[in-house]
Amino acid sequence: MTPTPNHAQALPQRAGATIISGPWPSYAAFRDLPERERWVLYGSAKVYRAALEEQGLVMSESYDEFIKRVTAELEI
């Protein structure tokens, strides 16, 4: 189950930044893939998040929460 973001927490703000508060994509459907493919998906998820952040988007889910969620969903 994906945790619901706590919107009461202070979010980092940038002038004019768009804050993305979910719903987050779930990777749980891929947990039955071989481990190598799950690691590839994990790397892709991190690259995709970084690309969104480079465009100025701010995620309400912290990076640590993101890593914890994705690794749990992929069981890695």
All heavy atoms as a GROMACS GRO file, in nm:
protein
  605
    1MET      N    1   0.084  -0.117   0.000
    1MET     CA    2   0.000   0.000   0.000
    1MET      C    3   0.089   0.124   0.000
    1MET      O    4   0.186   0.131   0.072
    1MET     CB    5  -0.091  -0.002   0.123
    1MET     CG    6  -0.180   0.119   0.125
    1MET     SD    7  -0.263   0.150   0.280
    1MET     CE    8  -0.391   0.030   0.278
    2THR      N    9   0.054   0.219  -0.080
    2THR     CA   10   0.130   0.342  -0.089
    2THR      C   11   0.084   0.438   0.020
    2THR      O   12  -0.036   0.463   0.034
    2THR     CB   13   0.110   0.408  -0.226
    2THR    OG1   14   0.149   0.314  -0.327
    2THR    CG2   15   0.190   0.535  -0.239
    3PRO      N   16   0.178   0.490   0.100
    3PRO     CA   17   0.138   0.584   0.205
    3PRO      C   18   0.085   0.714   0.146
    3PRO      O   19   0.128   0.758   0.040
    3PRO     CB   20   0.265   0.607   0.285
    3PRO     CG   21   0.377   0.567   0.195
    3PRO     CD   22   0.320   0.466   0.098
    4THR      N   23  -0.009   0.774   0.216
    4THR     CA   24  -0.064   0.902   0.174
    4THR      C   25   0.028   1.014   0.223
    4THR      O   26   0.066   1.014   0.339
    4THR     CB   27  -0.205   0.922   0.232
    4THR    OG1   28  -0.285   0.812   0.194
    4THR    CG2   29  -0.267   1.052   0.185
    5PRO      N   30   0.066   1.106   0.134
    5PRO     CA   31   0.154   1.216   0.177
    5PRO      C   32   0.087   1.300   0.286
    5PRO      O   33  -0.033   1.320   0.284
    5PRO     CB   34   0.176   1.298   0.052
    5PRO     CG   35   0.126   1.218  -0.062
    5PRO     CD   36   0.032   1.115  -0.006
    6ASN      N   37   0.167   1.347   0.379
    6ASN     CA   38   0.119   1.433   0.485
    6ASN      C   39   0.135   1.577   0.438
    6ASN      O   40   0.244   1.631   0.438
    6ASN     CB   41   0.197   1.409   0.614
    6ASN     CG   42   0.151   1.497   0.727
    6ASN    OD1   43   0.065   1.583   0.710
    6ASN    ND2   44   0.207   1.474   0.844
    7HIS      N   45   0.024   1.640   0.398
    7HIS     CA   46   0.030   1.775   0.344
    7HIS      C   47   0.053   1.880   0.451
    7HIS      O   48   0.076   1.996   0.420
    7HIS     CB   49  -0.097   1.806   0.265
    7HIS     CG   50  -0.113   1.718   0.147
    7HIS    ND1   51  -0.033   1.726   0.036
    7HIS    CD2   52  -0.197   1.615   0.123
    7HIS    CE1   53  -0.069   1.634  -0.052
    7HIS    NE2   54  -0.167   1.566  -0.001
    8ALA      N   55   0.046   1.840   0.578
    8ALA     CA   56   0.071   1.934   0.687
    8ALA      C   57   0.220   1.961   0.704
    8ALA      O   58   0.259   2.059   0.764
    8ALA     CB   59   0.013   1.880   0.818
    9GLN      N   60   0.304   1.874   0.650
    9GLN     CA   61   0.448   1.894   0.660
    9GLN      C   62   0.488   2.013   0.573
    9GLN      O   63   0.431   2.037   0.468
    9GLN     CB   64   0.525   1.771   0.612
    9GLN     CG   65   0.506   1.651   0.700
    9GLN     CD   66   0.575   1.529   0.642
    9GLN    OE1   67   0.601   1.522   0.523
    9GLN    NE2   68   0.606   1.434   0.727
   10ALA      N   69   0.589   2.085   0.619
   10ALA     CA   70   0.639   2.197   0.540
   10ALA      C   71   0.710   2.143   0.416
   10ALA      O   72   0.793   2.054   0.426
   10ALA     CB   73   0.736   2.280   0.623
   11LEU      N   74   0.674   2.196   0.302
   11LEU     CA   75   0.734   2.154   0.176
   11LEU      C   76   0.836   2.258   0.132
   11LEU      O   77   0.814   2.378   0.151
   11LEU     CB   78   0.628   2.139   0.067
   11LEU     CG   79   0.519   2.036   0.094
   11LEU    CD1   80   0.413   2.044  -0.014
   11LEU    CD2   81   0.578   1.898   0.103
   12PRO      N   82   0.946   2.214   0.072
   12PRO     CA   83   1.040   2.312   0.020
   12PRO      C   84   0.973   2.392  -0.090
   12PRO      O   85   0.907   2.335  -0.176
   12PRO     CB   86   1.156   2.227  -0.034
   12PRO     CG   87   1.102   2.090  -0.048
   12PRO     CD   88   0.986   2.077   0.045
   13GLN      N   89   0.985   2.520  -0.085
   13GLN     CA   90   0.919   2.606  -0.184
   13GLN      C   91   1.023   2.676  -0.271
   13GLN      O   92   1.125   2.720  -0.223
   13GLN     CB   93   0.835   2.713  -0.112
   13GLN     CG   94   0.723   2.657  -0.029
   13GLN     CD   95   0.608   2.606  -0.114
   13GLN    OE1   96   0.580   2.660  -0.219
   13GLN    NE2   97   0.543   2.502  -0.067
   14ARG      N   98   0.995   2.682  -0.398
   14ARG     CA   99   1.072   2.764  -0.492
   14ARG      C  100   0.972   2.859  -0.554
   14ARG      O  101   0.858   2.822  -0.578
   14ARG     CB  102   1.133   2.677  -0.601
   14ARG     CG  103   1.254   2.602  -0.557
   14ARG     CD  104   1.322   2.541  -0.679
   14ARG     NE  105   1.372   2.412  -0.641
   14ARG     CZ  106   1.365   2.303  -0.713
   14ARG    NH1  107   1.310   2.305  -0.831
   14ARG    NH2  108   1.413   2.190  -0.669
   15ALA      N  109   1.015   2.978  -0.581
   15ALA     CA  110   0.926   3.077  -0.643
   15ALA      C  111   0.868   3.019  -0.772
   15ALA      O  112   0.942   2.976  -0.859
   15ALA     CB  113   1.001   3.205  -0.671
   16GLY      N  114   0.737   3.012  -0.779
   16GLY     CA  115   0.670   2.964  -0.899
   16GLY      C  116   0.676   2.814  -0.919
   16GLY      O  117   0.639   2.764  -1.024
   17ALA      N  118   0.724   2.738  -0.819
   17ALA     CA  119   0.737   2.593  -0.834
   17ALA      C  120   0.600   2.526  -0.829
   17ALA      O  121   0.511   2.568  -0.756
   17ALA     CB  122   0.825   2.535  -0.724
   18THR      N  123   0.584   2.423  -0.908
   18THR     CA  124   0.465   2.340  -0.903
   18THR      C  125   0.494   2.222  -0.813
   18THR      O  126   0.593   2.152  -0.833
   18THR     CB  127   0.427   2.290  -1.044
   18THR    OG1  128   0.402   2.402  -1.128
   18THR    CG2  129   0.306   2.201  -1.040
   19ILE      N  130   0.409   2.201  -0.714
   19ILE     CA  131   0.429   2.091  -0.620
   19ILE      C  132   0.344   1.973  -0.665
   19ILE      O  133   0.223   1.986  -0.685
   19ILE     CB  134   0.393   2.132  -0.477
   19ILE    CG1  135   0.485   2.245  -0.433
   19ILE    CG2  136   0.401   2.013  -0.382
   19ILE    CD1  137   0.452   2.303  -0.299
   20ILE      N  138   0.407   1.859  -0.681
   20ILE     CA  139   0.340   1.736  -0.719
   20ILE      C  140   0.312   1.658  -0.591
   20ILE      O  141   0.403   1.625  -0.517
   20ILE     CB  142   0.428   1.650  -0.813
   20ILE    CG1  143   0.476   1.730  -0.934
   20ILE    CG2  144   0.355   1.523  -0.854
   20ILE    CD1  145   0.368   1.777  -1.026
   21SER      N  146   0.184   1.630  -0.564
   21SER     CA  147   0.150   1.563  -0.440
   21SER      C  148   0.090   1.424  -0.460
   21SER      O  149   0.031   1.368  -0.371
   21SER     CB  150   0.053   1.650  -0.359
   21SER     OG  151  -0.064   1.672  -0.433
   22GLY      N  152   0.108   1.367  -0.576
   22GLY     CA  153   0.062   1.231  -0.602
   22GLY      C  154  -0.069   1.236  -0.679
   22GLY      O  155  -0.117   1.342  -0.714
   23PRO      N  156  -0.127   1.125  -0.709
   23PRO     CA  157  -0.084   0.991  -0.669
   23PRO      C  158   0.045   0.952  -0.739
   23PRO      O  159   0.072   0.994  -0.851
   23PRO     CB  160  -0.200   0.901  -0.713
   23PRO     CG  161  -0.263   0.974  -0.827
   23PRO     CD  162  -0.244   1.121  -0.798
   24TRP      N  163   0.124   0.873  -0.668
   24TRP     CA  164   0.253   0.830  -0.719
   24TRP      C  165   0.237   0.702  -0.800
   24TRP      O  166   0.151   0.619  -0.769
   24TRP     CB  167   0.351   0.804  -0.603
   24TRP     CG  168   0.356   0.919  -0.509
   24TRP    CD1  169   0.315   0.919  -0.378
   24TRP    CD2  170   0.402   1.051  -0.535
   24TRP    NE1  171   0.332   1.043  -0.323
   24TRP    CE2  172   0.385   1.126  -0.418
   24TRP    CE3  173   0.453   1.114  -0.647
   24TRP    CZ2  174   0.421   1.261  -0.408
   24TRP    CZ3  175   0.488   1.248  -0.637
   24TRP    CH2  176   0.472   1.320  -0.520
   25PRO      N  177   0.318   0.685  -0.903
   25PRO     CA  178   0.312   0.558  -0.977
   25PRO      C  179   0.354   0.443  -0.886
   25PRO      O  180   0.445   0.458  -0.805
   25PRO     CB  181   0.410   0.576  -1.092
   25PRO     CG  182   0.496   0.691  -1.054
   25PRO     CD  183   0.420   0.774  -0.956
   26SER      N  184   0.287   0.332  -0.900
   26SER     CA  185   0.320   0.214  -0.819
   26SER      C  186   0.404   0.117  -0.902
   26SER      O  187   0.374   0.094  -1.020
   26SER     CB  188   0.194   0.144  -0.772
   26SER     OG  189   0.227   0.023  -0.706
   27TYR      N  190   0.505   0.062  -0.839
   27TYR     CA  191   0.592  -0.035  -0.905
   27TYR      C  192   0.565  -0.176  -0.854
   27TYR      O  193   0.633  -0.270  -0.893
   27TYR     CB  194   0.738   0.004  -0.883
   27TYR     CG  195   0.771   0.137  -0.945
   27TYR    CD1  196   0.755   0.255  -0.874
   27TYR    CD2  197   0.810   0.145  -1.077
   27TYR    CE1  198   0.780   0.379  -0.933
   27TYR    CE2  199   0.836   0.268  -1.137
   27TYR     CZ  200   0.821   0.384  -1.064
   27TYR     OH  201   0.845   0.505  -1.123
   28ALA      N  202   0.462  -0.193  -0.770
   28ALA     CA  203   0.433  -0.323  -0.709
   28ALA      C  204   0.401  -0.430  -0.812
   28ALA      O  205   0.431  -0.548  -0.790
   28ALA     CB  206   0.317  -0.309  -0.610
   29ALA      N  207   0.343  -0.394  -0.924
   29ALA     CA  208   0.308  -0.491  -1.028
   29ALA      C  209   0.431  -0.557  -1.089
   29ALA      O  210   0.421  -0.662  -1.152
   29ALA     CB  211   0.225  -0.425  -1.137
   30PHE      N  212   0.549  -0.496  -1.068
   30PHE     CA  213   0.671  -0.548  -1.128
   30PHE      C  214   0.753  -0.634  -1.033
   30PHE      O  215   0.860  -0.681  -1.068
   30PHE     CB  216   0.758  -0.431  -1.178
   30PHE     CG  217   0.686  -0.345  -1.278
   30PHE    CD1  218   0.646  -0.216  -1.244
   30PHE    CD2  219   0.656  -0.393  -1.404
   30PHE    CE1  220   0.580  -0.136  -1.336
   30PHE    CE2  221   0.590  -0.313  -1.496
   30PHE     CZ  222   0.551  -0.185  -1.462
   31ARG      N  223   0.704  -0.656  -0.911
   31ARG     CA  224   0.785  -0.729  -0.811
   31ARG      C  225   0.813  -0.874  -0.849
   31ARG      O  226   0.903  -0.934  -0.794
   31ARG     CB  227   0.722  -0.719  -0.673
   31ARG     CG  228   0.593  -0.793  -0.656
   31ARG     CD  229   0.541  -0.785  -0.515
   31ARG     NE  230   0.532  -0.646  -0.476
   31ARG     CZ  231   0.475  -0.600  -0.369
   31ARG    NH1  232   0.421  -0.683  -0.285
   31ARG    NH2  233   0.471  -0.472  -0.342
   32ASP      N  234   0.736  -0.930  -0.944
   32ASP     CA  235   0.760  -1.068  -0.986
   32ASP      C  236   0.861  -1.079  -1.100
   32ASP      O  237   0.896  -1.190  -1.140
   32ASP     CB  238   0.628  -1.134  -1.028
   32ASP     CG  239   0.534  -1.153  -0.909
   32ASP    OD1  240   0.584  -1.174  -0.796
   32ASP    OD2  241   0.411  -1.146  -0.929
   33LEU      N  242   0.909  -0.966  -1.150
   33LEU     CA  243   1.012  -0.971  -1.254
   33LEU      C  244   1.143  -1.018  -1.193
   33LEU      O  245   1.164  -1.006  -1.071
   33LEU     CB  246   1.031  -0.832  -1.314
   33LEU     CG  247   0.918  -0.778  -1.400
   33LEU    CD1  248   0.949  -0.635  -1.443
   33LEU    CD2  249   0.894  -0.865  -1.521
   34PRO      N  250   1.234  -1.067  -1.275
   34PRO     CA  251   1.366  -1.103  -1.223
   34PRO      C  252   1.434  -0.982  -1.159
   34PRO      O  253   1.406  -0.866  -1.196
   34PRO     CB  254   1.442  -1.149  -1.348
   34PRO     CG  255   1.335  -1.190  -1.445
   34PRO     CD  256   1.220  -1.098  -1.417
   35GLU      N  257   1.522  -1.008  -1.064
   35GLU     CA  258   1.585  -0.901  -0.988
   35GLU      C  259   1.654  -0.797  -1.077
   35GLU      O  260   1.644  -0.677  -1.053
   35GLU     CB  261   1.686  -0.959  -0.889
   35GLU     CG  262   1.747  -0.853  -0.799
   35GLU     CD  263   1.840  -0.910  -0.695
   35GLU    OE1  264   1.874  -1.028  -0.700
   35GLU    OE2  265   1.881  -0.830  -0.607
   36ARG      N  266   1.723  -0.841  -1.180
   36ARG     CA  267   1.793  -0.747  -1.267
   36ARG      C  268   1.697  -0.645  -1.327
   36ARG      O  269   1.726  -0.526  -1.331
   36ARG     CB  270   1.866  -0.823  -1.377
   36ARG     CG  271   1.941  -0.734  -1.474
   36ARG     CD  272   2.025  -0.815  -1.570
   36ARG     NE  273   2.092  -0.758  -1.680
   36ARG     CZ  274   2.125  -0.634  -1.706
   36ARG    NH1  275   2.094  -0.540  -1.625
   36ARG    NH2  276   2.190  -0.598  -1.813
   37GLU      N  277   1.581  -0.691  -1.376
   37GLU     CA  278   1.483  -0.601  -1.435
   37GLU      C  279   1.424  -0.506  -1.331
   37GLU      O  280   1.396  -0.390  -1.360
   37GLU     CB  281   1.371  -0.680  -1.504
   37GLU     CG  282   1.410  -0.736  -1.640
   37GLU     CD  283   1.493  -0.864  -1.633
   37GLU    OE1  284   1.516  -0.916  -1.522
   37GLU    OE2  285   1.537  -0.911  -1.739
   38ARG      N  286   1.406  -0.556  -1.207
   38ARG     CA  287   1.355  -0.468  -1.102
   38ARG      C  288   1.456  -0.358  -1.070
   38ARG      O  289   1.419  -0.242  -1.046
   38ARG     CB  290   1.323  -0.548  -0.976
   38ARG     CG  291   1.196  -0.633  -0.996
   38ARG     CD  292   1.157  -0.710  -0.873
   38ARG     NE  293   1.244  -0.825  -0.862
   38ARG     CZ  294   1.297  -0.872  -0.750
   38ARG    NH1  295   1.272  -0.814  -0.635
   38ARG    NH2  296   1.374  -0.978  -0.751
   39TRP      N  297   1.586  -0.389  -1.073
   39TRP     CA  298   1.688  -0.286  -1.049
   39TRP      C  299   1.688  -0.184  -1.163
   39TRP      O  300   1.710  -0.065  -1.141
   39TRP     CB  301   1.827  -0.349  -1.032
   39TRP     CG  302   1.848  -0.399  -0.893
   39TRP    CD1  303   1.846  -0.529  -0.850
   39TRP    CD2  304   1.875  -0.320  -0.776
   39TRP    NE1  305   1.868  -0.534  -0.715
   39TRP    CE2  306   1.888  -0.408  -0.666
   39TRP    CE3  307   1.889  -0.184  -0.754
   39TRP    CZ2  308   1.913  -0.364  -0.538
   39TRP    CZ3  309   1.915  -0.139  -0.625
   39TRP    CH2  310   1.926  -0.229  -0.519
   40VAL      N  311   1.664  -0.230  -1.286
   40VAL     CA  312   1.656  -0.137  -1.400
   40VAL      C  313   1.538  -0.042  -1.380
   40VAL      O  314   1.550   0.079  -1.402
   40VAL     CB  315   1.645  -0.214  -1.534
   40VAL    CG1  316   1.609  -0.121  -1.649
   40VAL    CG2  317   1.775  -0.288  -1.564
   41LEU      N  318   1.423  -0.095  -1.338
   41LEU     CA  319   1.307  -0.010  -1.312
   41LEU      C  320   1.335   0.090  -1.200
   41LEU      O  321   1.294   0.206  -1.207
   41LEU     CB  322   1.186  -0.095  -1.275
   41LEU     CG  323   1.117  -0.165  -1.392
   41LEU    CD1  324   1.020  -0.270  -1.341
   41LEU    CD2  325   1.046  -0.063  -1.478
   42TYR      N  326   1.405   0.046  -1.097
   42TYR     CA  327   1.442   0.134  -0.986
   42TYR      C  328   1.527   0.250  -1.037
   42TYR      O  329   1.501   0.366  -1.006
   42TYR     CB  330   1.517   0.052  -0.881
   42TYR     CG  331   1.579   0.132  -0.770
   42TYR    CD1  332   1.500   0.200  -0.678
   42TYR    CD2  333   1.717   0.137  -0.754
   42TYR    CE1  334   1.557   0.271  -0.574
   42TYR    CE2  335   1.775   0.208  -0.651
   42TYR     CZ  336   1.694   0.275  -0.561
   42TYR     OH  337   1.750   0.346  -0.459
   43GLY      N  338   1.626   0.219  -1.120
   43GLY     CA  339   1.710   0.324  -1.178
   43GLY      C  340   1.629   0.418  -1.265
   43GLY      O  341   1.648   0.540  -1.261
   44SER      N  342   1.537   0.364  -1.342
   44SER     CA  343   1.452   0.447  -1.428
   44SER      C  344   1.364   0.540  -1.346
   44SER      O  345   1.344   0.656  -1.382
   44SER     CB  346   1.364   0.359  -1.516
   44SER     OG  347   1.442   0.282  -1.602
   45ALA      N  348   1.311   0.490  -1.235
   45ALA     CA  349   1.226   0.572  -1.148
   45ALA      C  350   1.305   0.690  -1.093
   45ALA      O  351   1.255   0.803  -1.088
   45ALA     CB  352   1.168   0.488  -1.035
   46LYS      N  353   1.429   0.666  -1.054
   46LYS     CA  354   1.513   0.773  -1.000
   46LYS      C  355   1.546   0.877  -1.108
   46LYS      O  356   1.542   0.997  -1.082
   46LYS     CB  357   1.641   0.717  -0.939
   46LYS     CG  358   1.616   0.635  -0.814
   46LYS     CD  359   1.739   0.602  -0.733
   46LYS     CE  360   1.856   0.554  -0.810
   46LYS     NZ  361   1.972   0.522  -0.728
   47VAL      N  362   1.576   0.831  -1.228
   47VAL     CA  363   1.607   0.922  -1.339
   47VAL      C  364   1.484   1.006  -1.374
   47VAL      O  365   1.495   1.127  -1.396
   47VAL     CB  366   1.658   0.844  -1.462
   47VAL    CG1  367   1.663   0.930  -1.586
   47VAL    CG2  368   1.795   0.784  -1.433
   48TYR      N  369   1.367   0.944  -1.377
   48TYR     CA  370   1.244   1.016  -1.409
   48TYR      C  371   1.215   1.124  -1.304
   48TYR      O  372   1.183   1.238  -1.338
   48TYR     CB  373   1.127   0.919  -1.420
   48TYR     CG  374   0.997   0.986  -1.456
   48TYR    CD1  375   0.981   1.054  -1.576
   48TYR    CD2  376   0.889   0.981  -1.369
   48TYR    CE1  377   0.863   1.116  -1.609
   48TYR    CE2  378   0.770   1.044  -1.401
   48TYR     CZ  379   0.756   1.111  -1.522
   48TYR     OH  380   0.639   1.172  -1.552
   49ARG      N  381   1.231   1.089  -1.177
   49ARG     CA  382   1.209   1.188  -1.071
   49ARG      C  383   1.307   1.305  -1.085
   49ARG      O  384   1.270   1.421  -1.075
   49ARG     CB  385   1.221   1.124  -0.934
   49ARG     CG  386   1.199   1.225  -0.822
   49ARG     CD  387   1.220   1.162  -0.686
   49ARG     NE  388   1.221   1.263  -0.583
   49ARG     CZ  389   1.127   1.282  -0.492
   49ARG    NH1  390   1.021   1.206  -0.491
   49ARG    NH2  391   1.139   1.377  -0.401
   50ALA      N  392   1.434   1.272  -1.110
   50ALA     CA  393   1.536   1.376  -1.125
   50ALA      C  394   1.502   1.468  -1.242
   50ALA      O  395   1.518   1.591  -1.234
   50ALA     CB  396   1.674   1.314  -1.144
   51ALA      N  397   1.452   1.412  -1.352
   51ALA     CA  398   1.416   1.492  -1.469
   51ALA      C  399   1.302   1.588  -1.435
   51ALA      O  400   1.303   1.705  -1.477
   51ALA     CB  401   1.376   1.402  -1.586
   52LEU      N  402   1.203   1.541  -1.359
   52LEU     CA  403   1.093   1.629  -1.319
   52LEU      C  404   1.144   1.741  -1.229
   52LEU      O  405   1.104   1.857  -1.244
   52LEU     CB  406   0.985   1.548  -1.246
   52LEU     CG  407   0.907   1.449  -1.331
   52LEU    CD1  408   0.815   1.365  -1.243
   52LEU    CD2  409   0.828   1.520  -1.440
   53GLU      N  410   1.234   1.707  -1.136
   53GLU     CA  411   1.289   1.809  -1.046
   53GLU      C  412   1.374   1.910  -1.123
   53GLU      O  413   1.373   2.029  -1.090
   53GLU     CB  414   1.370   1.742  -0.935
   53GLU     CG  415   1.280   1.667  -0.837
   53GLU     CD  416   1.355   1.588  -0.733
   53GLU    OE1  417   1.475   1.555  -0.756
   53GLU    OE2  418   1.296   1.557  -0.629
   54GLU      N  419   1.446   1.865  -1.225
   54GLU     CA  420   1.526   1.958  -1.306
   54GLU      C  421   1.438   2.056  -1.382
   54GLU      O  422   1.482   2.167  -1.416
   54GLU     CB  423   1.613   1.879  -1.405
   54GLU     CG  424   1.730   1.810  -1.338
   54GLU     CD  425   1.809   1.724  -1.436
   54GLU    OE1  426   1.794   1.739  -1.559
   54GLU    OE2  427   1.886   1.640  -1.387
   55GLN      N  428   1.314   2.018  -1.408
   55GLN     CA  429   1.219   2.107  -1.476
   55GLN      C  430   1.153   2.203  -1.377
   55GLN      O  431   1.069   2.283  -1.415
   55GLN     CB  432   1.112   2.025  -1.546
   55GLN     CG  433   1.165   1.944  -1.661
   55GLN     CD  434   1.056   1.861  -1.725
   55GLN    OE1  435   0.942   1.904  -1.738
   55GLN    NE2  436   1.091   1.740  -1.765
   56GLY      N  437   1.191   2.193  -1.249
   56GLY     CA  438   1.138   2.284  -1.149
   56GLY      C  439   1.021   2.232  -1.069
   56GLY      O  440   0.965   2.303  -0.987
   57LEU      N  441   0.982   2.106  -1.092
   57LEU     CA  442   0.873   2.048  -1.014
   57LEU      C  443   0.925   2.006  -0.877
   57LEU      O  444   1.038   1.961  -0.864
   57LEU     CB  445   0.813   1.929  -1.087
   57LEU     CG  446   0.755   1.960  -1.225
   57LEU    CD1  447   0.712   1.834  -1.295
   57LEU    CD2  448   0.639   2.057  -1.214
   58VAL      N  449   0.842   2.020  -0.776
   58VAL     CA  450   0.879   1.982  -0.640
   58VAL      C  451   0.784   1.872  -0.596
   58VAL      O  452   0.662   1.886  -0.609
   58VAL     CB  453   0.866   2.104  -0.545
   58VAL    CG1  454   0.894   2.064  -0.401
   58VAL    CG2  455   0.961   2.215  -0.589
   59MET      N  456   0.838   1.763  -0.546
   59MET     CA  457   0.756   1.651  -0.500
   59MET      C  458   0.724   1.667  -0.352
   59MET      O  459   0.812   1.700  -0.273
   59MET     CB  460   0.832   1.518  -0.519
   59MET     CG  461   0.890   1.497  -0.655
   59MET     SD  462   0.764   1.491  -0.781
   59MET     CE  463   0.864   1.507  -0.927
   60SER      N  464   0.599   1.641  -0.314
   60SER     CA  465   0.565   1.646  -0.172
   60SER      C  466   0.621   1.524  -0.100
   60SER      O  467   0.641   1.527   0.020
   60SER     CB  468   0.413   1.657  -0.152
   60SER     OG  469   0.348   1.541  -0.200
   61GLU      N  470   0.647   1.417  -0.174
   61GLU     CA  471   0.709   1.296  -0.119
   61GLU      C  472   0.860   1.322  -0.117
   61GLU      O  473   0.920   1.346  -0.221
   61GLU     CB  474   0.676   1.176  -0.208
   61GLU     CG  475   0.736   1.046  -0.163
   61GLU     CD  476   0.706   0.932  -0.259
   61GLU    OE1  477   0.726   0.947  -0.382
   61GLU    OE2  478   0.662   0.827  -0.211
   62SER      N  479   0.921   1.317   0.001
   62SER     CA  480   1.065   1.342   0.010
   62SER      C  481   1.141   1.235  -0.069
   62SER      O  482   1.088   1.128  -0.098
   62SER     CB  483   1.112   1.341   0.155
   62SER     OG  484   1.115   1.209   0.205
   63TYR      N  485   1.266   1.264  -0.100
   63TYR     CA  486   1.347   1.168  -0.175
   63TYR      C  487   1.363   1.039  -0.094
   63TYR      O  488   1.352   0.930  -0.150
   63TYR     CB  489   1.484   1.228  -0.209
   63TYR     CG  490   1.564   1.140  -0.302
   63TYR    CD1  491   1.534   1.133  -0.437
   63TYR    CD2  492   1.667   1.061  -0.254
   63TYR    CE1  493   1.606   1.052  -0.524
   63TYR    CE2  494   1.739   0.978  -0.338
   63TYR     CZ  495   1.708   0.974  -0.474
   63TYR     OH  496   1.779   0.893  -0.557
   64ASP      N  497   1.386   1.051   0.037
   64ASP     CA  498   1.400   0.932   0.121
   64ASP      C  499   1.272   0.848   0.122
   64ASP      O  500   1.277   0.725   0.116
   64ASP     CB  501   1.440   0.970   0.264
   64ASP     CG  502   1.582   1.019   0.274
   64ASP    OD1  503   1.663   0.993   0.182
   64ASP    OD2  504   1.615   1.085   0.374
   65GLU      N  505   1.156   0.916   0.129
   65GLU     CA  506   1.028   0.844   0.125
   65GLU      C  507   1.009   0.776  -0.010
   65GLU      O  508   0.959   0.663  -0.017
   65GLU     CB  509   0.912   0.940   0.150
   65GLU     CG  510   0.905   0.994   0.290
   65GLU     CD  511   0.806   1.108   0.304
   65GLU    OE1  512   0.777   1.180   0.205
   65GLU    OE2  513   0.759   1.127   0.416
   66PHE      N  514   1.049   0.845  -0.116
   66PHE     CA  515   1.041   0.789  -0.251
   66PHE      C  516   1.125   0.662  -0.262
   66PHE      O  517   1.077   0.558  -0.309
   66PHE     CB  518   1.088   0.896  -0.351
   66PHE     CG  519   1.126   0.845  -0.487
   66PHE    CD1  520   1.030   0.803  -0.577
   66PHE    CD2  521   1.260   0.841  -0.525
   66PHE    CE1  522   1.067   0.757  -0.703
   66PHE    CE2  523   1.297   0.795  -0.650
   66PHE     CZ  524   1.200   0.753  -0.739
   67ILE      N  525   1.249   0.668  -0.217
   67ILE     CA  526   1.338   0.552  -0.225
   67ILE      C  527   1.282   0.437  -0.143
   67ILE      O  528   1.279   0.322  -0.190
   67ILE     CB  529   1.481   0.589  -0.177
   67ILE    CG1  530   1.545   0.691  -0.272
   67ILE    CG2  531   1.569   0.465  -0.162
   67ILE    CD1  532   1.564   0.643  -0.414
   68LYS      N  533   1.237   0.466  -0.023
   68LYS     CA  534   1.181   0.362   0.065
   68LYS      C  535   1.059   0.296   0.000
   68LYS      O  536   1.045   0.174   0.000
   68LYS     CB  537   1.143   0.423   0.199
   68LYS     CG  538   1.092   0.324   0.299
   68LYS     CD  539   1.064   0.391   0.433
   68LYS     CE  540   1.011   0.290   0.533
   68LYS     NZ  541   0.983   0.351   0.662
   69ARG      N  542   0.970   0.377  -0.059
   69ARG     CA  543   0.849   0.324  -0.122
   69ARG      C  544   0.882   0.239  -0.244
   69ARG      O  545   0.833   0.126  -0.257
   69ARG     CB  546   0.756   0.440  -0.164
   69ARG     CG  547   0.631   0.392  -0.238
   69ARG     CD  548   0.542   0.507  -0.277
   69ARG     NE  549   0.606   0.605  -0.363
   69ARG     CZ  550   0.619   0.592  -0.495
   69ARG    NH1  551   0.576   0.483  -0.558
   69ARG    NH2  552   0.677   0.686  -0.566
   70VAL      N  553   0.966   0.289  -0.332
   70VAL     CA  554   0.997   0.217  -0.455
   70VAL      C  555   1.070   0.086  -0.427
   70VAL      O  556   1.039  -0.018  -0.484
   70VAL     CB  557   1.074   0.306  -0.555
   70VAL    CG1  558   1.119   0.226  -0.678
   70VAL    CG2  559   0.987   0.423  -0.599
   71THR      N  560   1.168   0.090  -0.336
   71THR     CA  561   1.241  -0.034  -0.305
   71THR      C  562   1.147  -0.137  -0.240
   71THR      O  563   1.159  -0.256  -0.266
   71THR     CB  564   1.364  -0.009  -0.217
   71THR    OG1  565   1.325   0.058  -0.098
   71THR    CG2  566   1.469   0.070  -0.292
   72ALA      N  567   1.053  -0.091  -0.157
   72ALA     CA  568   0.958  -0.184  -0.096
   72ALA      C  569   0.865  -0.244  -0.202
   72ALA      O  570   0.838  -0.364  -0.201
   72ALA     CB  571   0.877  -0.113   0.012
   73GLU      N  572   0.816  -0.159  -0.292
   73GLU     CA  573   0.726  -0.207  -0.396
   73GLU      C  574   0.794  -0.305  -0.489
   73GLU      O  575   0.732  -0.400  -0.537
   73GLU     CB  576   0.668  -0.089  -0.476
   73GLU     CG  577   0.570  -0.006  -0.395
   73GLU     CD  578   0.520   0.117  -0.468
   73GLU    OE1  579   0.560   0.140  -0.584
   73GLU    OE2  580   0.440   0.190  -0.408
   74LEU      N  581   0.922  -0.283  -0.517
   74LEU     CA  582   0.997  -0.372  -0.606
   74LEU      C  583   1.063  -0.488  -0.530
   74LEU      O  584   1.123  -0.575  -0.592
   74LEU     CB  585   1.105  -0.294  -0.682
   74LEU     CG  586   1.052  -0.196  -0.787
   74LEU    CD1  587   1.166  -0.112  -0.841
   74LEU    CD2  588   0.982  -0.271  -0.900
   75GLU      N  589   1.053  -0.485  -0.398
   75GLU     CA  590   1.113  -0.586  -0.311
   75GLU      C  591   1.263  -0.602  -0.339
   75GLU      O  592   1.314  -0.712  -0.360
   75GLU     CB  593   1.041  -0.720  -0.322
   75GLU     CG  594   0.898  -0.714  -0.271
   75GLU     CD  595   0.824  -0.847  -0.275
   75GLU    OE1  596   0.873  -0.943  -0.339
   75GLU    OE2  597   0.717  -0.853  -0.215
   76ILE      N  598   1.332  -0.488  -0.340
   76ILE     CA  599   1.478  -0.492  -0.357
   76ILE      C  600   1.544  -0.419  -0.239
   76ILE      O  601   1.482  -0.346  -0.168
   76ILE     CB  602   1.525  -0.429  -0.490
   76ILE    CG1  603   1.470  -0.287  -0.509
   76ILE    CG2  604   1.484  -0.516  -0.604
   76ILE    CD1  605   1.526  -0.217  -0.632
   0.00000   0.00000   0.00000
